[in-house]
Structure formats: structure tokens, C-alpha cells
Amino acid sequence: MASLSGNEPPDLRDLLAFYAAAGVDDALVDDPIDRFAENAQQRLAASRQQADRAAEAPRPGAAPAAAPPQPRPAAVAAVPDEAQAAAARELASKAATLDELKQIMEGFEGCNLKATAKSMVFADGNPEADLMLVGEAPGRDEDLEGLPFVGRSGQLLDRILAAIGLDRTSAYIANVIPWRPPGNRTPTPHETEICRPFVERQIALARPKVLVTLGGPSAKLLVGSQDGILRLRGSWKNHVTADGTVIPVMPTLHPAYLLRNPAHKKLAWRDFLEVKAKLRQLGSL
């Protein structure tokens, strides 16, 4: 960014490129903020406070005035650690319904991703459906709308479901991570471990007959494998809930991956044909 050297004003394109490289892709508020006016008001307020303190200084022999109340410290993002994961496990276990689980997650402050996300993305579709699909984490569109799979990848997922005779009224859709990582970065292992109890409890409460994991991260988490998604996909695995219920899982490719690699759509189609056959076998289609 050569235009930022010396006293030359920054070029707008360079500045936007810097923001994009830093992961800034969405405004947190709808209206622009005049930081110059904001700083000027802060300096004016500080000057007035200093003048007021000088005017209120006790005269010699006078009783000291009571100390003014101190402002509360600003909230900071939680640092991911095992204590936060343990707290998430304890809270998730207390949820008796999906609504209770959602309320618990909305009040949970142990995941640092919540501090930068615009909204919590809990689920979409029919929680009583026999089919549940689990992705990794919300993207920009999902963060704005508060629903999973609503962008281009969501449109592709809708077409895939329609191809096997389903839609969002006959499927339940969620993510391993309910808060969008800044800049769509990959969630860290600590962040994933903190959110694991919530998605596992969500599956246990929804009680689907068939699970479909969309992408490698959700497949690895829910079936306990470290293999890549191209090795995992296409063959049935199992997810075991806390109460011992065994749910068949079909790992498949994430719709966002298919948009980047359209030649692999045929692989996902084979996977969903297996899902369709399994649902028919279970009397769900």
C-alpha cells in the first residue's frame, strides 16, 4: 500500500483491499459512523469533566467528597479453553427441549465467536423431520438472516433436497458452530469443542432417523473419524447419542465445495440417492 506512505491520503481501493484481506466484509451497523465527530465529542466531554473536577475540588479543611461510581468494564470475548467446553457440556445436558437448548445457547458467553457474529444461527426446517442435515458454520448470508444455508450454497442444497422429494418442511438443518467465524475463517479446534455439546444435544433432542453431514468438519466431529471427506463420503457411518441411540450418518460434500467443484456434484448425487433409499427403507418417504 504505497499510497499510505508519507503525507499522501490513502487510496480508497488500497484501503478496501486492506479491509478485505483482514476479513472485513460486512458493516456491523446500517448507518455510517463519523469517528472524527465522535472523537471530538469525547475530547470535549473529557475537558468538561476535568473542569468540573477542578471546580469541585475540596477547599482546605473540607470533608472529602465521595468517589464517583466507576464505569463497568467492557465485555470481552471469552478465550476458548477446556473450562468453557465443560460449561457448555453442563448447560447443554440441562436442555429438555430444542427451545430450551436455543435459549441456553443464546445466553452462553463462553464462545469467543459470539462476540463478532451478528446473530446466532440455530436451525431451520422441521425439527420433527426424519432427516437432519448438519453443516460446519454460518457464512455471511446466514449470519445476516440468522438461518443456516440461505446463500448460494443454500439454494443448491434446496435443489438437492427437491431432487429426492424433500424440502425444508421435511428436513431439519443445523450447523456444528452456531456463530459465524470472522472473515469465514475455519473454526479452531477449541471453538469446535466448545460448540460440540450443543449440536450433539440438538441431534439427541431432534431424534432424526437419518443424519447427513455436509462437509469434512461436521463428518469428522459426528462420526469420530479423521479421514478426509472424499474418503468418508458415500458410505454409511454411525453417530451415537448420549443415551446410546445409534443414528445412521451419510457424510457428503458441502454445497459450497460443489459450487467450486461442479464436477463432483455427481458424487453428492450418489450420496443423496443412498439417503433417499435409506429413508424409504425406514418408511419416511
N, C-alpha and C positions, 0 to 999 in steps of 0.2 A: 504494500500500500504506500507507494512513493508519494502520493499526494498528501499524506499526513505528515510529512517531514517539514521542518521549518515553521513558518507562519502561514503557509498556504492552507485555505479551508479544505476539509476533507471532501473528496469527490463522492457524490451520493451513491454511485454504483459500487465504489470500493467499500463504502460503509455497509450497504446492503449485503454485499458479498461476505463481509466480516460477520454480520449477524447470522447469515445463513450457515456459514461454516461453524459458528458457535452453537447451532441448533435452535436459534430463534426463528420460529416460523408462524407465530400467531400472537396477536396482541392480547393482553390479559384483560383489557377494558375496551369498551366500544369507542369512547371519546379520547382524543389525544390529550396528553398532559403537558402543560407548559412548565418545564422544570426550572427555567430561569425565573419566572414569576414566583414559583413555589420557593425557591432558594431565597429570593428577595424578601418574601413574607417571613420566612424563618429567621433571617438576619434581623428584620425589623422587630419581630417578637422577642428575639434574644436581647436586643438593645433595650426594649421596654422593660423586660424582666430585670435587667441589670440596673436600670434607673429606679425601678420600684424597690429593689432590694436596698439600693443606696438610701432611698428616702425613708425606708422602714428600719434602717439600722438603729439599734437601741442607743439612747443617749447615755452618757456615763451615769451609773447608779440605777439605771432602769432594769427591770426584770427581763431576762432573755425571752424572746418570742419563741413560740412552738415551731418546731421544724416543719416545713411544708411537706405534704404527702409525696412520696416518691412514685414516679410512674412505674407501671408494671413492665417487666422486661418483655420484649417482643418474642413471639413464638418462633422457635427454630425447628428445622427438620430433624426428626429422630435419626440417630445413627444406627444403621442396621446391625444387630448383634443377636446373640442367642437369647438374651433376656426378652427382646421384642418378639422373637419367634415363639418362646414359651408362653408369653402373654397372649399371643394370637391363638395358640392351641387351646388355652384355657377358656378364652372367650368364645371361640367357635364351638366348643363342646357344649356350651350352655344354650345354644340356639335350638329351639324345638320346632321352629317353622322357618321357611325361607324369608318371610317378612321379618322375623326376629333376627335372622342372620344379617339381612340387609341393614337393619338398624344398628346392629353391633359393629358392622364394618364401617358405616358412616361415622360412628363415634370413635373409631380406633385411630389413635395418633402415633402408632408405633412404626409406621412405614414412611420413610422419607419421600417416597414418590407422591404421597398425598399433598405435600406442600407445594408442588409445582403443577399438579394436574388441575384442570378447570372443573372436572366433575368426576364422580365415581361411576364406573361402568359396571353395573351388577349383572344384568342378564336381559334377554329379550326372548319373545316367543311364549310357548305354552309350558309352564312348569310341570304339568301333568302328562306331557307327551312321553312316549316310549323311547324316543330318540333324543339324546343330548349331545351337542357339539361343543368342544372346548378349544379355544384358541390360546394365544400366548398373552397378548397385552393390547390395550386400545391404541389406535393411531389418532391422528389429528381430528378426523371427522367424528370418530367415536367419542373422543374427549369433548368435543363441542356439543354433541347431541345427547351424550350420556347413555348410548346404546351400543352394543357390540356389532361389528360388521355392517356398517352403514355406508361406507365409501365404495370405491370401485371393487375392492375385494368382496364387500358385502353383496354387491349386485351380482357378481359372479357366483357367490355362494347361493344366492336365491335361485339362480338359473340351474345350478347343480341339483338343488333340492327339488325344483319343479320337474327335472328330468326323471326323478324316481317317484314322482307323485306326491311330494310333500311341499310344505311352505312353512312360514314362521308361526302359523297357528297349530302346526302338527309337529313342531320340533322346539327344543329348548336350547338356547345358545348362551354361552358364557365364556369367560377368559380365566386363565390362571392368575393373571395380575389384573386387578380392577382399576388401577390408576395408570395413566399414560406416562411412560418414562420420557423425560425431556429430550426433545430432538429425535424421538423414536429410537433411542439407543436400546441396546439389548439389556434387559434387566440383569442385575448382578445375582450371583448365587444366593447371597444373603437376602436380597429383596424377594427372590422367588421362594426361599424357605419361609420367610415371614408370611407370605400370602398363601402358601400351601395349605394350612389348616382350613382356610376359608373356602377354597374351591373343593377340597375333599369333603367338607361338611355340606357344601352346596349340592354335590353329587349324591351324598347319602340321603339328604332330605328330598331331593327331586325323585330319587329312585327310578332312574331310566332303565329300560331293558337292554339298551344298546348305547354305547359311547363311541363317538368319533372324535379323535384328537386331530386338530388341524395344525400341522407343522411339527418340527422336531422337539422344541422345548416342552410343549404340553404332552407329547407322547412319552418322552423320557421321564417326565415327572409322574405321570399317572400309571405307567406300566413298569417303572423301575428299571429301565434299560438305558445304556449309554451308547447304543448303536445310532448311527445317523438315520434320518427319516427315509432315505431311499432304500435302506436295508430293512427298516422296520415296516414300512408301508406294505399293504397288500396281504398281510397275514394276521389272523385274529390273535389278540393278546387278552389279558385279563386285568381288571382293576378290582381290588378287594377293599371294601369299605371297612370302617372301624368295627362294625358289628358282624363282619365276616361275609357279607353279601358279595358274591362274585358277579361282576358285570363284564360281558364281552366288549372288547375295545378294538376298533379298526383304526389304526394310525394311517393318516393320509397326508397329502401335500397341502400346504396352506394356500388359500386362494391368491394371496399377494405373490407367492412364488410362482403360481401358474400364470399370472399376468406377465411376469418377467420371463417365463419359460413356457410359452404356449404349447410347445411340442410335448410337454409332459402332462397335458390335460387328459390324454388317453389313459395314463396311469391312474389319475384320480377317478376317471370314469369307471375303470375296472373296480376300484375300491368301493365306490358307491353302488355298483351293481351287487357287490358282496353284501353291503349294508341292506340293500333292498331285499335280497334273498333271505337274510337273517331276520328281518322284520316280518316277512311273510311266514317264515318258519315259526316265529313266536306269536303269530296271529295278530300282528299290529298293522298289517296292510291288507 
